[in-house]
Amino acid sequence: MMELLVFILVFFGAYVIFLIITDNFKNPFKQASNVEQVPITKPLNFSNKDKQVIIQCAQRMVDIINESLQISNNSKNPSTKISRLRVASDNLHQLKQYANEYPFITLTATSKVEKSISDLNQEFLTAGYFNLDAKEIHRARDLLKEATQLKKEKRYDEACEKLKEAYSANGSEELMIQDYLRLPMYLQLAGKSDEGWKALDEIRIQNKDNFNESTIAKQIKIFFRKEKKYELAVLFSAWEICEIIESQEDMLKSCINMADTSVESDKYFSELGISPFNSNKGLQYGVTPKGNPIHDHGYHIFSQNLTKTKSLESIKEAILKDLVKTDFIDKENEIAKDLQKYILSKKEYHLNEVMIVMKKYITGDLSITEDALLLSEGKAISSV
Protein backbone atom coordinates (compact mmCIF):
# COMPACT_ATOMS: atom_id res chain seq x y z
CA MET A 1 0.00 0.00 0.00
CA MET A 2 1.40 3.39 -0.97
CA GLU A 3 1.75 5.92 1.83
CA LEU A 4 1.87 9.67 1.70
CA LEU A 5 3.91 11.81 4.09
CA VAL A 6 3.21 15.53 3.93
CA PHE A 7 5.35 18.25 5.46
CA ILE A 8 3.55 21.60 5.31
CA LEU A 9 5.56 24.73 5.98
CA VAL A 10 3.34 27.76 6.61
CA PHE A 11 4.73 31.15 5.67
CA PHE A 12 2.30 33.87 6.76
CA GLY A 13 -0.69 32.06 5.30
CA ALA A 14 0.96 30.67 2.18
CA TYR A 15 2.05 27.04 1.88
CA VAL A 16 5.03 25.11 0.65
CA ILE A 17 4.20 21.40 0.57
CA PHE A 18 6.69 18.53 0.55
CA LEU A 19 5.27 15.25 -0.74
CA ILE A 20 7.22 12.05 -0.10
CA ILE A 21 5.70 8.95 -1.70
CA THR A 22 6.75 5.61 -0.24
CA ASP A 23 5.98 1.96 -0.84
CA ASN A 24 7.56 0.48 2.29
CA PHE A 25 5.97 0.92 5.68
CA LYS A 26 9.17 -0.01 7.53
CA ASN A 27 10.87 2.87 5.78
CA PRO A 28 8.25 5.52 4.96
CA PHE A 29 10.86 7.71 3.29
CA LYS A 30 12.43 7.20 -0.09
CA GLN A 31 15.63 8.79 -1.29
CA ALA A 32 15.79 12.54 -1.78
CA SER A 33 15.50 12.10 -5.54
CA ASN A 34 11.92 10.93 -4.99
CA VAL A 35 10.89 14.05 -3.10
CA GLU A 36 8.52 16.16 -5.13
CA GLN A 37 7.99 19.80 -4.34
CA VAL A 38 4.50 20.95 -5.31
CA PRO A 39 4.47 24.34 -7.04
CA ILE A 40 3.26 27.23 -4.90
CA THR A 41 -0.09 28.49 -6.08
CA LYS A 42 -0.22 31.60 -3.90
CA PRO A 43 2.27 34.41 -4.47
CA LEU A 44 4.70 35.09 -1.66
CA ASN A 45 6.42 38.34 -0.83
CA PHE A 46 9.80 36.57 -0.83
CA SER A 47 12.41 36.32 -3.50
CA ASN A 48 13.14 32.90 -4.98
CA LYS A 49 16.37 32.88 -3.00
CA ASP A 50 14.49 33.51 0.24
CA LYS A 51 12.10 30.64 -0.42
CA GLN A 52 14.90 28.26 -1.36
CA VAL A 53 16.92 28.97 1.78
CA ILE A 54 13.96 28.41 4.10
CA ILE A 55 12.86 25.25 2.29
CA GLN A 56 16.39 23.80 2.26
CA CYS A 57 16.69 24.07 6.06
CA ALA A 58 13.84 21.60 6.57
CA GLN A 59 14.53 19.62 3.42
CA ARG A 60 18.07 18.79 4.50
CA MET A 61 16.78 17.21 7.70
CA VAL A 62 14.18 15.27 5.68
CA ASP A 63 16.90 13.98 3.35
CA ILE A 64 19.02 12.81 6.29
CA ILE A 65 16.02 10.97 7.76
CA ASN A 66 15.28 9.41 4.35
CA GLU A 67 18.80 8.13 3.89
CA SER A 68 19.28 6.99 7.48
CA LEU A 69 16.06 5.00 7.64
CA GLN A 70 16.79 3.36 4.32
CA ILE A 71 20.29 2.33 5.44
CA SER A 72 19.01 1.19 8.84
CA ASN A 73 16.33 -0.94 7.21
CA ASN A 74 18.55 -2.50 4.53
CA SER A 75 21.94 -2.92 6.23
CA LYS A 76 23.03 -6.37 7.38
CA ASN A 77 25.41 -4.90 9.98
CA PRO A 78 23.79 -4.53 13.44
CA SER A 79 26.05 -1.61 14.37
CA THR A 80 25.12 0.25 11.18
CA LYS A 81 21.42 -0.47 11.66
CA ILE A 82 21.53 0.91 15.20
CA SER A 83 23.61 4.01 14.48
CA ARG A 84 21.59 5.04 11.42
CA LEU A 85 18.29 4.57 13.26
CA ARG A 86 19.59 6.88 15.97
CA VAL A 87 20.56 9.46 13.31
CA ALA A 88 17.02 9.30 11.89
CA SER A 89 15.48 9.63 15.35
CA ASP A 90 17.71 12.53 16.36
CA ASN A 91 17.06 14.43 13.12
CA LEU A 92 13.31 13.98 13.39
CA HIS A 93 13.53 15.35 16.92
CA GLN A 94 15.59 18.27 15.64
CA LEU A 95 13.13 18.89 12.80
CA LYS A 96 10.25 19.12 15.29
CA GLN A 97 12.26 21.49 17.48
CA TYR A 98 12.98 23.59 14.42
CA ALA A 99 9.25 23.84 13.72
CA ASN A 100 8.57 24.81 17.33
CA GLU A 101 11.29 27.47 17.32
CA TYR A 102 10.01 29.26 14.23
CA PRO A 103 6.31 30.19 14.49
CA PHE A 104 5.92 30.45 10.71
CA ILE A 105 6.75 26.76 10.19
CA THR A 106 4.31 23.91 10.82
CA LEU A 107 4.94 20.19 10.30
CA THR A 108 2.18 17.65 9.85
CA ALA A 109 1.91 13.86 9.40
CA THR A 110 5.10 13.05 11.31
CA SER A 111 3.33 10.30 13.26
CA LYS A 112 3.97 7.69 10.52
CA VAL A 113 7.68 8.45 10.59
CA GLU A 114 7.74 8.13 14.37
CA LYS A 115 5.89 4.82 14.13
CA SER A 116 8.39 3.49 11.60
CA ILE A 117 11.29 4.43 13.89
CA SER A 118 9.48 2.78 16.78
CA ASP A 119 8.84 -0.38 14.70
CA LEU A 120 12.50 -0.67 13.70
CA ASN A 121 13.57 -0.04 17.29
CA GLN A 122 11.27 -2.82 18.48
CA GLU A 123 12.64 -5.12 15.78
CA PHE A 124 16.22 -4.43 16.93
CA LEU A 125 15.25 -4.84 20.57
CA THR A 126 13.66 -8.22 19.85
CA ALA A 127 16.84 -9.26 18.05
CA GLY A 128 18.83 -8.27 21.15
CA TYR A 129 20.57 -5.31 19.49
CA PHE A 130 19.58 -2.12 21.20
CA ASN A 131 16.81 -0.11 22.87
CA LEU A 132 16.70 3.29 21.19
CA ASP A 133 14.38 4.93 23.73
CA ALA A 134 16.34 3.81 26.79
CA LYS A 135 19.69 4.38 25.05
CA GLU A 136 20.79 0.98 26.33
CA ILE A 137 24.01 -0.67 25.22
CA HIS A 138 23.48 -4.29 26.10
CA ARG A 139 26.28 -6.70 25.35
CA ALA A 140 29.31 -4.41 24.97
CA ARG A 141 28.73 -2.52 28.20
CA ASP A 142 28.01 -5.72 30.10
CA LEU A 143 31.29 -7.19 28.89
CA LEU A 144 33.17 -4.10 30.07
CA LYS A 145 31.70 -4.60 33.52
CA GLU A 146 32.83 -8.22 33.47
CA ALA A 147 36.33 -7.08 32.49
CA THR A 148 36.40 -4.65 35.40
CA GLN A 149 35.48 -7.42 37.82
CA LEU A 150 38.18 -9.71 36.40
CA LYS A 151 40.72 -6.92 36.86
CA LYS A 152 39.68 -6.51 40.50
CA GLU A 153 40.30 -10.22 40.93
CA LYS A 154 43.73 -9.76 39.30
CA ARG A 155 42.79 -12.13 36.48
CA TYR A 156 44.41 -9.78 34.00
CA ASP A 157 44.71 -12.10 30.98
CA GLU A 158 41.03 -12.97 31.19
CA ALA A 159 40.17 -9.29 31.63
CA CYS A 160 42.07 -8.46 28.42
CA GLU A 161 40.19 -11.11 26.47
CA LYS A 162 36.90 -9.83 27.85
CA LEU A 163 37.74 -6.29 26.67
CA LYS A 164 38.55 -7.56 23.18
CA GLU A 165 35.21 -9.36 23.15
CA ALA A 166 33.44 -6.14 24.16
CA TYR A 167 35.03 -4.19 21.29
CA SER A 168 33.31 -6.41 18.70
CA ALA A 169 30.01 -7.00 20.53
CA ASN A 170 26.62 -5.39 19.90
CA GLY A 171 26.72 -1.80 21.12
CA SER A 172 30.47 -1.41 20.64
CA GLU A 173 29.90 1.55 18.31
CA GLU A 174 28.69 3.50 21.35
CA LEU A 175 31.89 2.96 23.34
CA MET A 176 34.16 5.92 24.02
CA ILE A 177 37.90 6.34 23.56
CA GLN A 178 38.41 5.81 27.31
CA ASP A 179 36.90 2.33 26.96
CA TYR A 180 39.44 1.38 24.29
CA LEU A 181 42.32 2.81 26.30
CA ARG A 182 41.64 0.27 29.03
CA LEU A 183 43.14 -2.60 27.02
CA PRO A 184 46.74 -1.28 26.90
CA MET A 185 46.68 -0.65 30.65
CA TYR A 186 45.27 -4.12 31.36
CA LEU A 187 47.97 -5.65 29.14
CA GLN A 188 50.55 -3.75 31.15
CA LEU A 189 49.11 -5.22 34.36
CA ALA A 190 49.27 -8.66 32.75
CA GLY A 191 53.02 -8.21 32.22
CA LYS A 192 52.64 -7.65 28.48
CA SER A 193 53.98 -4.11 28.21
CA ASP A 194 55.27 -4.47 24.64
CA GLU A 195 51.84 -5.62 23.50
CA GLY A 196 50.24 -2.84 25.56
CA TRP A 197 52.41 -0.19 23.88
CA LYS A 198 51.55 -1.52 20.43
CA ALA A 199 47.85 -1.34 21.30
CA LEU A 200 48.28 2.23 22.56
CA ASP A 201 50.13 3.36 19.47
CA GLU A 202 47.55 1.77 17.17
CA ILE A 203 44.83 3.70 18.99
CA ARG A 204 46.87 6.91 18.62
CA ILE A 205 47.45 6.43 14.89
CA GLN A 206 43.80 5.61 14.20
CA ASN A 207 42.34 8.55 16.17
CA LYS A 208 43.15 11.95 14.74
CA ASP A 209 40.45 13.95 16.51
CA ASN A 210 42.16 16.59 18.66
CA PHE A 211 40.00 15.89 21.71
CA ASN A 212 40.76 12.18 21.48
CA GLU A 213 44.45 12.76 20.84
CA SER A 214 44.94 14.74 24.06
CA THR A 215 43.25 11.93 26.01
CA ILE A 216 45.44 9.34 24.28
CA ALA A 217 48.62 11.35 24.88
CA LYS A 218 47.78 11.55 28.59
CA GLN A 219 47.25 7.79 28.77
CA ILE A 220 50.56 7.11 27.00
CA LYS A 221 52.28 9.40 29.49
CA ILE A 222 50.77 7.39 32.36
CA PHE A 223 51.72 4.13 30.64
CA PHE A 224 55.41 5.09 30.48
CA ARG A 225 55.31 6.51 34.00
CA LYS A 226 54.19 3.08 35.24
CA GLU A 227 57.04 1.56 33.22
CA LYS A 228 59.40 3.99 34.97
CA LYS A 229 60.45 5.32 31.57
CA TYR A 230 60.28 8.91 32.70
CA GLU A 231 62.06 10.43 29.70
CA LEU A 232 59.33 9.06 27.45
CA ALA A 233 56.71 10.23 29.94
CA VAL A 234 58.16 13.75 29.58
CA LEU A 235 57.99 13.42 25.79
CA PHE A 236 54.30 12.55 25.88
CA SER A 237 53.63 15.24 28.48
CA ALA A 238 54.93 17.68 25.86
CA TRP A 239 52.79 16.03 23.21
CA GLU A 240 49.75 16.22 25.49
CA ILE A 241 50.25 19.99 25.85
CA CYS A 242 50.25 20.36 22.05
CA GLU A 243 47.05 18.35 21.69
CA ILE A 244 45.30 20.30 24.46
CA ILE A 245 46.24 23.54 22.67
CA GLU A 246 44.84 22.23 19.37
CA SER A 247 41.58 21.31 21.15
CA GLN A 248 41.32 24.77 22.70
CA GLU A 249 41.98 26.41 19.35
CA ASP A 250 39.24 24.28 17.79
CA MET A 251 36.79 25.55 20.41
CA LEU A 252 37.81 29.12 19.64
CA LYS A 253 37.24 28.52 15.92
CA SER A 254 33.81 27.15 16.72
CA CYS A 255 32.91 30.33 18.61
CA ILE A 256 34.14 32.44 15.69
CA ASN A 257 32.10 30.44 13.18
CA MET A 258 29.00 30.71 15.35
CA ALA A 259 29.46 34.49 15.61
CA ASP A 260 29.70 34.82 11.82
CA THR A 261 26.68 32.56 11.32
CA SER A 262 24.66 34.52 13.88
CA VAL A 263 25.28 37.80 12.09
CA GLU A 264 24.39 36.28 8.72
CA SER A 265 21.19 34.78 10.15
CA ASP A 266 20.16 38.07 11.78
CA LYS A 267 20.74 39.89 8.50
CA TYR A 268 18.74 37.35 6.56
CA PHE A 269 15.74 37.41 8.90
CA SER A 270 15.91 41.20 9.06
CA GLU A 271 15.53 41.30 5.28
CA LEU A 272 12.41 39.15 5.71
CA GLY A 273 11.03 41.59 8.26
CA ILE A 274 11.55 39.20 11.19
CA SER A 275 13.16 40.43 14.41
CA PRO A 276 16.27 38.54 15.60
CA PHE A 277 15.44 35.83 18.14
CA ASN A 278 18.06 37.15 20.57
CA SER A 279 18.45 40.87 20.06
CA ASN A 280 20.09 41.43 23.47
CA LYS A 281 23.43 39.73 22.93
CA GLY A 282 25.23 41.13 25.97
CA LEU A 283 28.94 41.92 26.22
CA GLN A 284 31.30 41.72 23.26
CA TYR A 285 34.39 39.56 23.85
CA GLY A 286 36.12 39.80 20.49
CA VAL A 287 35.85 40.25 16.74
CA THR A 288 35.97 37.58 14.03
CA PRO A 289 38.35 37.84 11.05
CA LYS A 290 35.26 38.96 9.08
CA GLY A 291 34.79 41.85 11.48
CA ASN A 292 31.73 40.45 13.27
CA PRO A 293 31.35 40.87 17.04
CA ILE A 294 31.72 37.84 19.32
CA HIS A 295 29.28 37.81 22.25
CA ASP A 296 29.81 34.21 23.35
CA HIS A 297 31.24 34.18 26.90
CA GLY A 298 32.80 30.81 26.05
CA TYR A 299 35.12 32.62 23.62
CA HIS A 300 36.44 34.71 26.51
CA ILE A 301 37.04 31.62 28.66
CA PHE A 302 38.66 29.62 25.85
CA SER A 303 40.94 32.55 25.00
CA GLN A 304 42.12 32.82 28.59
CA ASN A 305 42.68 29.07 28.84
CA LEU A 306 44.65 29.03 25.60
CA THR A 307 46.90 31.89 26.72
CA LYS A 308 47.54 30.12 30.02
CA THR A 309 48.29 26.75 28.40
CA LYS A 310 50.86 28.35 26.10
CA SER A 311 52.59 30.16 28.98
CA LEU A 312 56.04 29.14 30.16
CA GLU A 313 54.79 28.40 33.68
CA SER A 314 52.05 26.04 32.46
CA ILE A 315 54.49 24.17 30.23
CA LYS A 316 56.91 23.76 33.15
CA GLU A 317 54.14 22.53 35.40
CA ALA A 318 53.00 19.97 32.79
CA ILE A 319 56.39 18.31 32.41
CA LEU A 320 57.76 18.70 35.95
CA LYS A 321 56.23 15.59 37.57
CA ASP A 322 58.19 13.24 35.30
CA LEU A 323 61.10 15.57 34.67
CA VAL A 324 62.22 15.43 38.31
CA LYS A 325 62.85 11.68 37.89
CA THR A 326 65.20 12.12 34.92
CA ASP A 327 68.86 13.07 34.62
CA PHE A 328 68.03 16.39 32.97
CA ILE A 329 65.91 18.06 35.67
CA ASP A 330 68.39 20.94 35.61
CA LYS A 331 67.31 21.62 32.02
CA GLU A 332 63.72 22.48 33.00
CA ASN A 333 63.86 26.10 31.81
CA GLU A 334 65.59 25.26 28.53
CA ILE A 335 63.13 22.47 27.72
CA ALA A 336 60.12 24.65 28.52
CA LYS A 337 61.44 27.52 26.42
CA ASP A 338 62.23 25.29 23.43
CA LEU A 339 58.82 23.67 23.64
CA GLN A 340 57.09 27.04 23.91
CA LYS A 341 59.05 28.33 20.94
CA TYR A 342 57.87 25.34 18.90
CA ILE A 343 54.26 25.80 20.05
CA LEU A 344 54.17 29.50 19.20
CA SER A 345 55.75 28.93 15.78
CA LYS A 346 53.21 26.34 14.56
CA LYS A 347 49.51 26.14 13.83
CA GLU A 348 49.50 22.34 13.77
CA TYR A 349 51.64 20.03 15.86
CA HIS A 350 53.19 16.66 14.97
CA LEU A 351 54.65 14.09 17.31
CA ASN A 352 57.81 13.61 15.25
CA GLU A 353 58.48 17.37 15.48
CA VAL A 354 58.00 17.33 19.25
CA MET A 355 60.45 14.43 19.41
CA ILE A 356 63.02 16.48 17.51
CA VAL A 357 62.59 19.33 20.01
CA MET A 358 63.10 16.93 22.91
CA LYS A 359 65.87 14.84 21.39
CA LYS A 360 68.77 16.95 22.63
CA TYR A 361 67.59 16.52 26.22
CA ILE A 362 66.62 12.85 26.21
CA THR A 363 69.80 10.86 26.68
CA GLY A 364 68.28 7.40 26.30
CA ASP A 365 67.10 5.63 23.17
CA LEU A 366 63.64 6.77 22.09
CA SER A 367 62.76 3.32 20.79
CA ILE A 368 60.13 1.52 22.83
CA THR A 369 60.18 -2.03 21.53
CA GLU A 370 62.03 -3.91 18.80
CA ASP A 371 59.55 -2.34 16.38
CA ALA A 372 60.52 1.12 17.73
CA LEU A 373 58.39 4.16 18.39
CA LEU A 374 55.84 4.79 15.65
CA LEU A 375 55.40 8.24 14.26
CA SER A 376 52.05 9.81 13.49
CA GLU A 377 52.63 9.00 9.84
CA GLY A 378 52.94 5.33 10.77
CA LYS A 379 56.71 5.05 10.18
CA ALA A 380 58.95 3.18 12.60
CA ILE A 381 62.04 4.93 13.94
CA SER A 382 64.75 4.18 16.48
CA SER A 383 65.88 7.77 16.90
CA VAL A 384 64.81 11.22 15.85
C-alpha angles and dihedrals in degrees: 000000000000116000130204124213115190126194110190118194112194117209109185093313098323123103138225110189127200114200118195114184116200137179099192121073093197088059109028091181127075126198120294091257088069094055111110121199111209113223115255111249097189120066116245128207090232130098118245088254091055092051093047094051094050093045093048092056092063095031093058091057090048091052092051091050090048094052096041095051092047092051092044091051097045104035119104092204113093093208091053092046091052098044095047092048088054090050090052092047094047093048093049088052090049091048091054091048089050090054091049093049095053113053093202093063124078127179124201137182095028091133093086091054091049090049092051091051089048091049092051091046090052090048091053092045091052089050089053095248110117147322107232096191096050092038088227123171103199118181103019095050092045090053091051089055090051090051091052091053092049089052091052088053089050091241090137100164091053090046090054092051090048090053091051089051091051092053092062099036129103109287095027091122087069095056119111131229090259089061092055092046090063093075097064091049092048090049088052090053089049090058093254100118096151090054090044092054092049090052091049094049092048089054090049094050093047096048115066098162108119094226091051093044094057090051091048093047090053091051092049089051090053091045092057092042088059088048088053089237093136097168089060090044088057090050092054091043086060091046091049090055090054092050093047089052092051090051092050091048090051089055090051091051089051091054090049093050091048091051092052092046092049092054092047091049093049090050092049095049090044089058087053091052094251120133116236112265092232109029094161101069098166126212123006115233101179149331128259122232085258090059097252120141120251114218098167109117087207088068089059092050094045091049092053092047092049093050090049094047091052093049121110092239093054092049091051091049092050095055101033099086092064097027093066089063094055133080092248101060088123088064094064096117094045093049093048092048094048091048092048091049090053092047094050093047096054138062093195127034130215128195094228089056092050088051090054090052091051098040097089091057101041107082097185130075112280092214114111105191136357086281089055130218113318120226124222088259089058097251121137119232137175096199139008 
